[in-house]
């Protein structure tokens, strides 16, 4: 599998938008879209769990070139909590119920849009990593928290008290 | 007493990296960010699904090498 590229992120954005699929980039791929300088391998998407969104998601994934069997499509439409796809042009993790975030609607309200990409807020990205408590997340948290401070400082501007 | 929730100062080196990244266009940032290395077991199936996150986390702990970092604390 080749490295995930900007062009492929654009294809996700465009295909998901065309199909009316509600999604948010989450995890380190989301943080990178927000400006976080670090490395990662996969794109992670937090996807709304609903029948209509599941159908839109399957349509978008097939449009992008993922080879889904009918059984796999059914699982995605029903919304399993976690689906790992390595049967398409790039690797993609679909998370329907990330640790540390109560409801998709809440994260959607707090989302950030970057060049049309819908991205979880840095607070939600950090909350999900804190809650999942994996070794690799614990290692990245101090830097992510510093990045949150950096973003907060930028929002306030240089003259803020 | 020190507030444990108070923001900590950003290490100088990180601050410089954040500022440098903010000057780069998104496309360039993403080119630097996404890398590809083989992850044993994890990369060996074209599709996996889990009913719950707990099931997924447990599967990672039972099947992936520790050094990949998917184990919980």
gemmi code that builds the backbone of each chain (N, CA, C; Angstrom):
import gemmi

chains = {
    "A": [
        ("UNK", (0.848, -1.204, 0.000), (0.000, 0.000, 0.000), (0.876, 1.244, 0.000)),
        ("UNK", (0.530, 2.192, -0.869), (1.325, 3.417, -0.968), (0.978, 4.374, 0.174)),
        ("UNK", (1.821, 5.377, 0.323), (1.592, 6.386, 1.352), (0.336, 7.198, 1.024)),
        ("UNK", (-0.403, 7.542, 2.067), (-1.590, 8.391, 1.906), (-1.153, 9.780, 1.450)),
        ("UNK", (-1.854, 10.310, 0.463), (-1.456, 11.595, -0.126), (-2.566, 12.636, 0.013)),
        ("UNK", (-2.157, 13.876, -0.135), (-3.107, 14.998, -0.068), (-4.235, 14.809, -1.086)),
        ("UNK", (-3.860, 14.358, -2.276), (-4.851, 14.154, -3.340), (-5.940, 13.178, -2.880)),
        ("UNK", (-5.533, 12.154, -2.122), (-6.512, 11.172, -1.654), (-7.403, 11.757, -0.564)),
        ("UNK", (-6.815, 12.625, 0.263), (-7.645, 13.313, 1.256), (-8.682, 14.178, 0.545)),
        ("UNK", (-8.275, 14.807, -0.526), (-9.218, 15.615, -1.308), (-10.322, 14.732, -1.894)),
        ("UNK", (-9.934, 13.545, -2.345), (-10.933, 12.636, -2.923), (-11.941, 12.202, -1.867)),
        ("UNK", (-11.450, 11.932, -0.656), (-12.377, 11.600, 0.445), (-13.332, 12.768, 0.653)),
        ("UNK", (-12.742, 13.946, 0.815), (-13.561, 15.145, 1.069), (-14.629, 15.307, -0.007)),
        ("UNK", (-14.215, 15.199, -1.262), (-15.138, 15.487, -2.358), (-16.200, 14.392, -2.497)),
        ("UNK", (-15.771, 13.140, -2.381), (-16.724, 12.044, -2.544), (-17.710, 12.007, -1.373)),
        ("UNK", (-17.218, 12.220, -0.163), (-18.106, 12.199, 0.999), (-19.093, 13.366, 0.922)),
        ("UNK", (-18.614, 14.504, 0.467), (-19.506, 15.660, 0.349), (-20.569, 15.397, -0.726)),
        ("UNK", (-20.124, 14.856, -1.869), (-21.054, 14.566, -2.975), (-22.139, 13.593, -2.537)),
        ("UNK", (-21.760, 12.621, -1.721), (-22.718, 11.600, -1.302), (-23.470, 11.978, -0.024)),
        ("UNK", (-23.184, 13.155, 0.498), (-23.895, 13.628, 1.685), (-23.536, 12.856, 2.940)),
        ("UNK", (-22.285, 12.413, 3.028), (-21.849, 11.616, 4.174), (-21.267, 12.516, 5.264)),
        ("UNK", (-21.745, 12.331, 6.488), (-21.243, 13.151, 7.605), (-20.050, 12.440, 8.242)),
        ("UNK", (-18.913, 13.100, 8.223), (-17.664, 12.517, 8.706), (-16.824, 13.621, 9.333)),
        ("UNK", (-15.868, 13.203, 10.143), (-14.874, 14.134, 10.689), (-13.527, 13.426, 10.714)),
        ("UNK", (-12.492, 14.052, 10.229), (-11.157, 13.502, 10.443), (-10.874, 13.558, 11.943)),
        ("UNK", (-10.312, 12.478, 12.455), (-10.010, 12.396, 13.884), (-8.616, 11.788, 14.035)),
        ("UNK", (-8.114, 11.727, 15.259), (-6.795, 11.133, 15.483), (-5.703, 12.035, 14.942)),
        ("UNK", (-4.551, 11.431, 14.727), (-3.416, 12.250, 14.315), (-3.631, 12.841, 12.920)),
        ("UNK", (-4.357, 12.113, 12.056), (-4.606, 12.680, 10.722), (-5.439, 13.961, 10.842)),
        ("UNK", (-6.365, 13.973, 11.804), (-7.144, 15.187, 12.043), (-6.265, 16.311, 12.562)),
        ("UNK", (-5.396, 15.959, 13.522), (-4.508, 16.978, 14.091), (-3.595, 17.562, 13.010)),
        ("UNK", (-3.143, 16.722, 12.115), (-2.258, 17.192, 11.038), (-3.007, 18.190, 10.146)),
        ("UNK", (-4.267, 17.900, 9.874), (-5.058, 18.862, 9.089), (-5.190, 20.196, 9.822)),
        ("UNK", (-5.210, 20.137, 11.151), (-5.297, 21.383, 11.940), (-3.964, 22.122, 12.008)),
        ("UNK", (-2.882, 21.465, 11.517), (-1.580, 22.132, 11.510), (-0.528, 21.467, 12.371)),
        ("UNK", (-0.879, 20.355, 13.015), (0.047, 19.673, 13.928), (1.171, 19.021, 13.126)),
        ("UNK", (2.426, 19.392, 13.397), (3.517, 18.788, 12.636), (3.966, 17.467, 13.267)),
        ("UNK", (3.584, 16.382, 12.665), (3.970, 15.061, 13.166), (3.766, 14.069, 12.033)),
        ("UNK", (4.012, 12.801, 12.316), (3.842, 11.798, 11.272), (2.784, 10.780, 11.677)),
        ("UNK", (2.144, 10.210, 10.668), (1.170, 9.139, 10.893), (1.110, 8.296, 9.635)),
        ("UNK", (0.372, 7.182, 9.726), (0.295, 6.287, 8.571), (-1.087, 6.256, 7.937)),
        ("UNK", (-2.110, 6.368, 8.783), (-3.462, 6.132, 8.283), (-4.327, 7.370, 8.456)),
        ("UNK", (-5.383, 7.397, 7.679), (-6.412, 8.414, 7.899), (-7.520, 7.777, 8.735)),
        ("UNK", (-7.953, 8.488, 9.746), (-9.023, 8.006, 10.617), (-10.226, 8.929, 10.469)),
        ("UNK", (-11.381, 8.328, 10.235), (-12.596, 9.131, 10.103), (-13.608, 8.730, 11.155)),
        ("UNK", (-14.122, 9.719, 11.860), (-15.250, 9.537, 12.787), (-16.499, 9.751, 11.936)),
        ("UNK", (-17.328, 8.720, 11.856), (-18.470, 8.761, 10.948), (-19.758, 8.642, 11.750)),
        ("UNK", (-20.734, 9.425, 11.383), (-22.018, 9.372, 12.091), (-22.673, 8.008, 11.879)),
        ("UNK", (-23.145, 7.440, 12.989), (-23.787, 6.129, 12.915), (-25.290, 6.319, 12.718)),
        ("UNK", (-25.736, 6.211, 11.475), (-27.172, 6.250, 11.165), (-27.359, 5.510, 9.848)),
        ("UNK", (-28.551, 4.931, 9.619), (-28.757, 4.174, 8.379), (-28.481, 5.016, 7.133)),
        ("UNK", (-28.964, 6.247, 7.126), (-28.783, 7.094, 5.926), (-27.306, 7.411, 5.719)),
        ("UNK", (-26.623, 7.711, 6.807), (-25.201, 8.041, 6.662), (-24.382, 6.804, 6.283)),
        ("UNK", (-24.806, 5.651, 6.793), (-24.123, 4.407, 6.446), (-24.229, 4.134, 4.951)),
        ("UNK", (-25.408, 4.360, 4.393), (-25.585, 4.143, 2.951), (-24.766, 5.141, 2.142)),
        ("UNK", (-24.752, 6.392, 2.604), (-23.951, 7.411, 1.910), (-22.462, 7.061, 1.987)),
        ("UNK", (-22.057, 6.535, 3.128), (-20.656, 6.158, 3.336), (-20.245, 5.029, 2.387)),
        ("UNK", (-21.084, 4.013, 2.295), (-20.773, 2.888, 1.397), (-20.698, 3.378, -0.053)),
        ("UNK", (-21.618, 4.232, -0.431), (-21.590, 4.767, -1.810), (-20.291, 5.534, -2.050)),
        ("UNK", (-19.889, 6.337, -1.078), (-18.662, 7.135, -1.230), (-17.430, 6.227, -1.283)),
        ("UNK", (-17.405, 5.211, -0.428), (-16.238, 4.308, -0.402), (-16.114, 3.555, -1.723)),
        ("UNK", (-17.241, 3.103, -2.261), (-17.203, 2.376, -3.541), (-16.768, 3.314, -4.663)),
        ("UNK", (-17.226, 4.546, -4.588), (-16.822, 5.545, -5.584), (-15.305, 5.783, -5.523)),
        ("UNK", (-14.762, 5.710, -4.313), (-13.315, 5.933, -4.136), (-12.478, 4.727, -4.558)),
        ("UNK", (-13.141, 3.585, -4.748), (-12.411, 2.408, -5.223), (-12.200, 1.324, -4.185)),
        ("UNK", (-12.916, 1.399, -3.057), (-12.816, 0.324, -2.069), (-13.665, -0.859, -2.543)),
        ("UNK", (-13.063, -2.052, -2.473), (-13.748, -3.264, -2.934), (-14.511, -3.883, -1.769)),
        ("UNK", (-15.725, -3.455, -1.578), (-16.518, -3.947, -0.446), (-17.436, -5.066, -0.909)),
        ("UNK", (-17.424, -6.172, -0.185), (-18.419, -7.212, -0.449), (-19.761, -6.701, 0.091)),
        ("UNK", (-20.818, -7.398, -0.276), (-22.132, -6.982, 0.226), (-22.199, -7.122, 1.750)),
        ("UNK", (-21.529, -8.147, 2.264), (-21.534, -8.322, 3.720), (-20.804, -7.160, 4.406)),
        ("UNK", (-19.655, -6.780, 3.855), (-18.896, -5.661, 4.437), (-19.707, -4.364, 4.337)),
        ("UNK", (-20.333, -4.160, 3.179), (-21.156, -2.952, 3.014), (-22.278, -2.934, 4.050)),
        ("UNK", (-22.871, -4.095, 4.290), (-23.944, -4.180, 5.281), (-23.449, -3.832, 6.675)),
        ("UNK", (-22.259, -4.299, 7.008), (-21.696, -3.994, 8.330), (-21.452, -2.489, 8.476)),
        ("UNK", (-20.946, -1.886, 7.420), (-20.664, -0.445, 7.479), (-21.975, 0.340, 7.556)),
        ("UNK", (-22.961, -0.110, 6.816), (-24.256, 0.591, 6.850), (-24.894, 0.492, 8.234)),
        ("UNK", (-24.719, -0.647, 8.866), (-25.297, -0.809, 10.206), (-24.474, -0.063, 11.245)),
        ("UNK", (-23.211, 0.212, 10.929), (-22.386, 0.986, 11.835), (-21.763, 0.180, 12.955)),
        ("UNK", (-20.825, -0.711, 12.605), (-20.013, -1.332, 13.656), (-19.192, -0.222, 14.305)),
        ("UNK", (-18.694, -0.445, 15.499), (-17.966, 0.647, 16.165), (-16.655, 0.984, 15.465)),
        ("UNK", (-16.014, -0.036, 14.878), (-14.712, 0.218, 14.262), (-14.542, -0.668, 13.027)),
        ("UNK", (-14.163, -0.058, 11.913), (-13.929, -0.799, 10.668), (-12.589, -0.353, 10.102)),
        ("UNK", (-11.779, -1.355, 9.778), (-10.445, -1.076, 9.239), (-10.433, -1.524, 7.773)),
        ("UNK", (-10.189, -0.575, 6.884), (-10.224, -0.874, 5.448), (-8.824, -0.829, 4.865)),
        ("UNK", (-8.438, -1.950, 4.276), (-7.168, -1.995, 3.544), (-7.428, -2.634, 2.184)),
        ("UNK", (-8.640, -2.470, 1.702), (-9.033, -3.085, 0.440), (-9.387, -2.023, -0.610)),
        ("UNK", (-8.686, -0.912, -0.517), (-8.948, 0.166, -1.469), (-7.663, 0.868, -1.862)),
        ("UNK", (-7.770, 2.034, -2.428), (-6.582, 2.751, -2.910), (-5.689, 3.277, -1.786)),
        ("UNK", (-6.203, 3.324, -0.554), (-5.415, 3.738, 0.612), (-6.059, 3.125, 1.850)),
        ("UNK", (-5.307, 3.106, 2.942), (-5.844, 2.546, 4.192), (-6.736, 3.582, 4.874)),
        ("UNK", (-7.810, 3.098, 5.437), (-8.751, 4.005, 6.090), (-9.359, 3.308, 7.301)),
        ("UNK", (-9.366, 3.991, 8.427), (-10.050, 3.488, 9.623), (-11.339, 4.266, 9.818)),
        ("UNK", (-12.443, 3.549, 9.937), (-13.737, 4.184, 10.197), (-14.088, 3.949, 11.660)),
        ("UNK", (-14.297, 5.038, 12.384), (-14.615, 4.938, 13.807), (-16.019, 5.505, 13.997)),
        ("UNK", (-16.906, 4.658, 14.458), (-18.289, 5.112, 14.657), (-18.554, 5.523, 16.106)),
        ("UNK", (-17.682, 5.120, 17.003), (-17.899, 5.427, 18.430), (-16.552, 5.609, 19.112)),
        ("UNK", (-15.849, 6.682, 18.802), (-14.516, 6.846, 19.392), (-14.586, 6.981, 20.913)),
        ("UNK", (-13.581, 6.443, 21.565), (-13.491, 6.611, 23.015), (-13.433, 8.105, 23.327)),
        ("UNK", (-14.074, 8.509, 24.402), (-13.923, 9.876, 24.899), (-14.829, 10.910, 24.256)),
        ("UNK", (-15.635, 10.511, 23.270), (-16.581, 11.466, 22.656), (-17.975, 10.841, 22.738)),
        ("UNK", (-18.852, 11.541, 23.423), (-20.160, 10.973, 23.739), (-21.012, 10.763, 22.481)),
        ("UNK", (-21.152, 11.821, 21.682), (-22.069, 11.736, 20.537), (-21.451, 12.421, 19.329)),
        ("UNK", (-21.740, 11.884, 18.137), (-21.233, 12.494, 16.910), (-21.699, 13.945, 16.809)),
        ("UNK", (-22.967, 14.150, 17.179), (-23.556, 15.486, 17.037), (-22.744, 16.541, 17.803)),
        ("UNK", (-22.266, 16.174, 18.977), (-21.468, 17.110, 19.777), (-20.162, 17.448, 19.067)),
        ("UNK", (-19.512, 16.414, 18.556), (-18.242, 16.639, 17.849), (-18.474, 17.438, 16.572)),
        ("UNK", (-19.591, 17.171, 15.920), (-19.931, 17.888, 14.678), (-20.085, 19.384, 14.953)),
        ("UNK", (-20.728, 19.691, 16.073), (-20.947, 21.098, 16.439), (-19.614, 21.802, 16.723)),
        ("UNK", (-18.671, 21.057, 17.230), (-17.369, 21.646, 17.594), (-16.341, 21.542, 16.467)),
        ("UNK", (-16.751, 21.036, 15.304), (-15.784, 20.732, 14.241), (-15.095, 21.993, 13.724)),
        ("UNK", (-13.965, 21.747, 13.059), (-13.216, 22.819, 12.398), (-13.168, 22.456, 10.922)),
        ("UNK", (-13.342, 23.445, 10.042), (-13.233, 23.173, 8.603), (-11.931, 23.753, 8.098)),
        ("UNK", (-11.147, 22.910, 7.441), (-9.853, 23.330, 6.896), (-9.874, 23.006, 5.406)),
        ("UNK", (-9.918, 24.001, 4.568), (-9.985, 23.792, 3.117), (-11.102, 22.815, 2.736)),
        ("UNK", (-12.223, 22.898, 3.420), (-13.351, 22.017, 3.116), (-13.292, 20.668, 3.816)),
        ("UNK", (-12.155, 20.344, 4.449), (-12.055, 19.099, 5.210), (-12.748, 19.319, 6.555)),
        ("UNK", (-13.585, 18.372, 6.940), (-14.257, 18.476, 8.237), (-13.435, 17.712, 9.270)),
        ("UNK", (-13.063, 18.427, 10.314), (-12.074, 17.900, 11.251), (-12.591, 18.068, 12.676)),
        ("UNK", (-12.370, 17.056, 13.504), (-12.692, 17.182, 14.929), (-11.887, 18.327, 15.536)),
        ("UNK", (-12.441, 18.949, 16.536), (-11.698, 19.983, 17.257), (-10.488, 19.345, 17.933)),
        ("UNK", (-9.489, 20.159, 18.208), (-8.298, 19.629, 18.891), (-8.683, 19.083, 20.273)),
        ("UNK", (-9.688, 19.687, 20.915), (-10.142, 19.170, 22.213), (-10.684, 17.743, 22.076)),
        ("UNK", (-11.462, 17.507, 21.024), (-12.023, 16.161, 20.845), (-10.941, 15.155, 20.457)),
        ("UNK", (-9.995, 15.588, 19.646), (-8.890, 14.680, 19.272), (-8.125, 14.267, 20.525)),
        ("UNK", (-7.847, 15.246, 21.382), (-7.117, 14.946, 22.619), (-7.974, 14.074, 23.545)),
        ("UNK", (-9.262, 14.410, 23.657), (-10.149, 13.627, 24.538), (-10.185, 12.158, 24.113)),
        ("UNK", (-10.216, 11.907, 22.819), (-10.294, 10.511, 22.366), (-8.978, 9.785, 22.640)),
        ("UNK", (-7.867, 10.505, 22.533), (-6.574, 9.854, 22.810), (-6.396, 9.606, 24.315)),
        ("UNK", (-6.845, 10.554, 25.119), (-6.773, 10.349, 26.576), (-7.598, 9.123, 26.961)),
        ("UNK", (-8.820, 9.040, 26.402), (-9.724, 7.948, 26.786), (-9.227, 6.597, 26.277)),
        ("UNK", (-8.620, 6.566, 25.104), (-8.178, 5.262, 24.587), (-6.951, 4.762, 25.351)),
        ("UNK", (-6.130, 5.694, 25.844), (-5.054, 5.346, 26.792), (-4.091, 4.287, 26.257)),
        ("UNK", (-3.839, 4.299, 24.943), (-2.857, 3.361, 24.405), (-1.457, 3.956, 24.578)),
        ("UNK", (-0.486, 3.086, 24.560), (0.892, 3.560, 24.729), (1.227, 4.620, 23.687)),
        ("UNK", (0.845, 4.367, 22.419), (1.225, 5.307, 21.360), (0.500, 6.645, 21.514)),
        ("UNK", (-0.696, 6.605, 22.100), (-1.418, 7.856, 22.344), (-0.792, 8.626, 23.504)),
        ("UNK", (-0.436, 7.893, 24.557), (0.178, 8.558, 25.716), (1.467, 9.272, 25.311)),
        ("UNK", (2.182, 8.649, 24.376), (3.438, 9.266, 23.930), (3.208, 10.558, 23.160)),
        ("UNK", (2.100, 10.624, 22.430), (1.882, 11.818, 21.596), (1.115, 12.924, 22.331)),
        ("UNK", (0.550, 12.606, 23.498), (-0.320, 13.585, 24.168), (0.379, 14.878, 24.622)),
        ("UNK", (1.567, 14.806, 25.235), (2.173, 16.070, 25.677), (2.354, 17.062, 24.519)),
        ("UNK", (2.790, 16.549, 23.391), (3.005, 17.441, 22.236), (1.667, 17.955, 21.681)),
        ("UNK", (0.659, 17.069, 21.668), (-0.665, 17.508, 21.205), (-1.242, 18.580, 22.125)),
        ("UNK", (-1.022, 18.414, 23.422), (-1.536, 19.411, 24.376), (-0.810, 20.738, 24.206)),
        ("UNK", (0.477, 20.686, 23.929), (1.206, 21.919, 23.642), (0.671, 22.570, 22.363)),
        ("UNK", (0.343, 21.733, 21.391), (-0.203, 22.271, 20.141), (-1.549, 22.964, 20.397)),
        ("UNK", (-2.340, 22.382, 21.299), (-3.610, 23.022, 21.656), (-3.357, 24.401, 22.268)),
        ("UNK", (-2.350, 24.485, 23.126), (-2.005, 25.792, 23.719), (-1.588, 26.767, 22.622)),
        ("UNK", (-0.825, 26.254, 21.684), (-0.358, 27.092, 20.574), (-1.551, 27.612, 19.764)),
        ("UNK", (-2.501, 26.713, 19.445), (-3.687, 27.135, 18.680), (-4.497, 28.159, 19.466)),
        ("UNK", (-4.632, 27.926, 20.775), (-5.404, 28.858, 21.612), (-4.743, 30.232, 21.600)),
        ("UNK", (-3.418, 30.265, 21.644), (-2.696, 31.533, 21.608), (-2.893, 32.246, 20.283)),
        ("UNK", (-2.933, 31.475, 19.207), (-3.135, 32.079, 17.884), (-4.537, 32.677, 17.768)),
        ("UNK", (-5.517, 31.970, 18.350), (-6.901, 32.444, 18.289), (-7.056, 33.748, 19.043)),
        ("UNK", (-6.363, 33.834, 20.206), (-6.479, 35.049, 21.027), (-5.770, 36.218, 20.369)),
        ("UNK", (-4.713, 35.929, 19.629), (-3.963, 36.991, 18.978), (-2.898, 37.563, 19.883)),
        ("UNK", (-1.972, 38.318, 19.297), (-0.813, 38.798, 20.057), (-1.160, 39.817, 21.128)),
        ("UNK", (-2.314, 40.496, 21.010), (-2.640, 41.551, 21.967), (-3.563, 41.082, 23.083)),
        ("UNK", (-3.884, 39.794, 23.066), (-4.789, 39.304, 24.102), (-4.116, 39.335, 25.462)),
        ("UNK", (-4.918, 39.611, 26.488), (-4.336, 39.635, 27.823), (-4.666, 38.345, 28.544)),
    ],
    "B": [
        ("UNK", (-0.879, 27.352, 45.639), (-0.614, 26.017, 45.086), (-0.760, 26.075, 43.562)),
        ("UNK", (0.052, 25.286, 42.888), (0.025, 25.305, 41.420), (-1.228, 24.599, 40.901)),
        ("UNK", (-1.882, 25.215, 39.931), (-3.077, 24.630, 39.325), (-2.645, 23.527, 38.348)),
        ("UNK", (-3.056, 22.261, 38.609), (-2.612, 21.177, 37.729), (-3.183, 21.291, 36.322)),
        ("UNK", (-4.300, 22.063, 36.188), (-4.914, 22.218, 34.871), (-4.386, 23.436, 34.107)),
        ("UNK", (-3.522, 24.193, 34.765), (-2.993, 25.388, 34.105), (-2.144, 24.985, 32.901)),
        ("UNK", (-2.243, 25.758, 31.816), (-1.446, 25.421, 30.641), (0.048, 25.431, 30.956)),
        ("UNK", (0.741, 24.460, 30.397), (2.197, 24.404, 30.606), (2.866, 25.177, 29.486)),
        ("UNK", (4.024, 25.776, 29.774), (4.719, 26.492, 28.702), (5.077, 25.520, 27.573)),
        ("UNK", (4.967, 26.010, 26.349), (5.289, 25.167, 25.194), (6.807, 25.114, 25.047)),
        ("UNK", (7.387, 23.913, 25.021), (8.841, 23.831, 24.822), (9.256, 24.591, 23.549)),
        ("UNK", (10.369, 25.284, 23.653), (10.818, 26.176, 22.568), (10.917, 25.436, 21.227)),
        ("UNK", (11.476, 24.245, 21.287), (11.672, 23.484, 20.044), (10.334, 23.154, 19.379)),
        ("UNK", (9.339, 22.790, 20.200), (8.016, 22.474, 19.651), (7.367, 23.729, 19.085)),
        ("UNK", (7.512, 24.827, 19.827), (6.912, 26.073, 19.364), (7.455, 26.447, 17.980)),
        ("UNK", (8.752, 26.287, 17.824), (9.361, 26.596, 16.517), (8.809, 25.680, 15.425)),
        ("UNK", (8.587, 24.413, 15.792), (8.030, 23.473, 14.801), (6.583, 23.835, 14.456)),
        ("UNK", (5.807, 24.227, 15.458), (4.402, 24.611, 15.199), (4.363, 25.836, 14.283)),
        ("UNK", (5.243, 26.787, 14.563), (5.235, 28.005, 13.766), (5.712, 27.726, 12.331)),
        ("UNK", (6.715, 26.868, 12.215), (7.196, 26.526, 10.874), (6.094, 25.812, 10.089)),
        ("UNK", (5.381, 24.902, 10.764), (4.302, 24.169, 10.083), (3.201, 25.119, 9.633)),
        ("UNK", (2.926, 26.114, 10.474), (1.825, 27.032, 10.137), (2.140, 27.869, 8.896)),
        ("UNK", (3.415, 27.946, 8.547), (3.786, 28.715, 7.351), (3.740, 27.851, 6.090)),
        ("UNK", (3.579, 26.547, 6.256), (3.562, 25.670, 5.081), (2.133, 25.467, 4.584)),
        ("UNK", (1.965, 25.359, 3.268), (0.623, 25.040, 2.759), (0.200, 23.635, 3.184)),
        ("UNK", (-1.106, 23.427, 3.268), (-1.640, 22.150, 3.750), (-1.092, 20.962, 2.954)),
        ("UNK", (-1.024, 21.114, 1.655), (-0.563, 19.994, 0.819), (0.856, 19.581, 1.227)),
        ("UNK", (1.698, 20.557, 1.472), (3.084, 20.257, 1.859), (3.122, 19.623, 3.257)),
        ("UNK", (2.308, 20.146, 4.167), (2.252, 19.583, 5.527), (1.875, 18.108, 5.474)),
        ("UNK", (0.917, 17.807, 4.603), (0.464, 16.416, 4.529), (1.524, 15.529, 3.880)),
        ("UNK", (2.255, 16.092, 2.935), (3.315, 15.297, 2.295), (4.381, 14.909, 3.331)),
        ("UNK", (4.679, 15.822, 4.232), (5.664, 15.536, 5.282), (5.102, 14.584, 6.347)),
        ("UNK", (3.773, 14.592, 6.503), (3.181, 13.927, 7.667), (2.899, 12.444, 7.458)),
        ("UNK", (2.490, 12.070, 6.257), (2.067, 10.682, 6.060), (3.226, 9.825, 5.601)),
        ("UNK", (3.475, 8.782, 6.359), (4.576, 7.872, 6.059), (4.007, 6.463, 5.933)),
        ("UNK", (4.807, 5.572, 5.430), (4.328, 4.209, 5.262), (5.364, 3.212, 5.773)),
        ("UNK", (5.020, 2.463, 6.784), (5.856, 1.339, 7.204), (4.929, 0.154, 7.442)),
        ("UNK", (5.455, -1.022, 7.238), (4.647, -2.235, 7.421), (4.405, -2.487, 8.914)),
        ("UNK", (3.131, -2.698, 9.262), (2.791, -3.026, 10.644), (2.338, -4.483, 10.693)),
        ("UNK", (3.153, -5.337, 11.323), (2.815, -6.752, 11.309), (1.438, -7.014, 11.898)),
        ("UNK", (0.785, -8.015, 11.383), (-0.568, -8.447, 11.752), (-1.610, -7.412, 11.314)),
        ("UNK", (-1.431, -6.188, 11.778), (-2.410, -5.143, 11.475), (-2.596, -4.970, 9.969)),
        ("UNK", (-1.505, -5.062, 9.231), (-1.567, -4.821, 7.787), (-1.831, -6.086, 6.979)),
        ("UNK", (-2.093, -7.183, 7.675), (-2.155, -8.462, 6.964), (-3.557, -8.892, 6.559)),
        ("UNK", (-4.538, -8.064, 6.784), (-5.903, -8.413, 6.346), (-6.506, -7.212, 5.625)),
        ("UNK", (-7.257, -7.460, 4.555), (-7.808, -6.333, 3.799), (-8.985, -5.646, 4.479)),
        ("UNK", (-9.584, -6.325, 5.461), (-10.791, -5.760, 6.089), (-10.957, -6.380, 7.467)),
        ("UNK", (-11.241, -5.546, 8.440), (-11.609, -6.039, 9.778), (-12.705, -5.146, 10.327)),
        ("UNK", (-13.592, -5.727, 11.099), (-14.611, -4.898, 11.746), (-14.858, -5.419, 13.155)),
        ("UNK", (-15.255, -4.513, 14.013), (-15.471, -4.854, 15.419), (-16.784, -4.218, 15.883)),
        ("UNK", (-17.569, -4.997, 16.607), (-18.864, -4.473, 17.074), (-18.694, -3.330, 18.057)),
        ("UNK", (-17.665, -3.422, 18.894), (-17.453, -2.382, 19.906), (-15.984, -1.968, 19.912)),
        ("UNK", (-15.720, -0.779, 20.421), (-14.332, -0.320, 20.559), (-13.588, -1.195, 21.557)),
        ("UNK", (-14.307, -1.652, 22.581), (-13.673, -2.521, 23.573), (-13.177, -3.803, 22.902)),
        ("UNK", (-13.990, -4.351, 21.998), (-13.592, -5.569, 21.275), (-12.343, -5.293, 20.428)),
        ("UNK", (-12.325, -4.138, 19.779), (-11.167, -3.762, 18.947), (-9.906, -3.598, 19.807)),
        ("UNK", (-10.042, -2.870, 20.921), (-8.877, -2.648, 21.794), (-8.341, -3.986, 22.314)),
        ("UNK", (-9.258, -4.882, 22.676), (-8.835, -6.184, 23.204), (-8.130, -6.996, 22.110)),
        ("UNK", (-8.678, -6.934, 20.907), (-8.053, -7.663, 19.784), (-6.630, -7.140, 19.560)),
        ("UNK", (-6.465, -5.831, 19.613), (-5.111, -5.244, 19.424), (-4.155, -5.773, 20.489)),
        ("UNK", (-4.619, -5.791, 21.720), (-3.739, -6.222, 22.819), (-3.372, -7.700, 22.707)),
        ("UNK", (-4.315, -8.488, 22.200), (-4.072, -9.937, 22.147), (-3.322, -10.364, 20.894)),
        ("UNK", (-3.335, -9.531, 19.861), (-2.791, -9.980, 18.582), (-1.607, -9.179, 18.044)),
        ("UNK", (-1.460, -7.941, 18.480), (-0.398, -7.113, 17.907), (0.846, -7.150, 18.789)),
        ("UNK", (2.013, -7.028, 18.171), (3.236, -6.957, 18.993), (3.185, -5.720, 19.895)),
        ("UNK", (3.703, -5.873, 21.112), (3.670, -4.766, 22.090), (4.301, -3.488, 21.542)),
        ("UNK", (5.382, -3.681, 20.772), (6.141, -2.500, 20.346), (5.363, -1.595, 19.379)),
        ("UNK", (4.247, -2.086, 18.844), (3.442, -1.191, 17.995), (2.728, -0.124, 18.829)),
        ("UNK", (2.593, -0.369, 20.127), (2.059, 0.667, 21.016), (0.559, 0.708, 21.126)),
        ("UNK", (-0.140, -0.380, 20.715), (-1.610, -0.382, 20.777), (-2.146, -0.877, 22.111)),
        ("UNK", (-1.268, -1.275, 23.008), (-1.716, -1.741, 24.319), (-2.130, -0.594, 25.219)),
        ("UNK", (-3.101, -0.856, 26.089), (-3.557, 0.193, 27.009), (-2.731, 0.187, 28.288)),
        ("UNK", (-2.745, 1.339, 28.951), (-1.950, 1.477, 30.171), (-2.597, 0.842, 31.367)),
    ],
}
model = gemmi.Model(1)
for chain_id, residues in chains.items():
    chain = gemmi.Chain(chain_id)
    for i, (resn, *xyz) in enumerate(residues, 1):
        res = gemmi.Residue()
        res.name, res.seqid = resn, gemmi.SeqId(i, " ")
        for name, pos in zip(("N", "CA", "C"), xyz):
            atom = gemmi.Atom()
            atom.name, atom.element = name, gemmi.Element(name[0])
            atom.pos, atom.b_iso = gemmi.Position(*pos), 0.0
            res.add_atom(atom)
        chain.add_residue(res)
    model.add_chain(chain)
structure = gemmi.Structure()
structure.add_model(model)
structure.setup_entities()
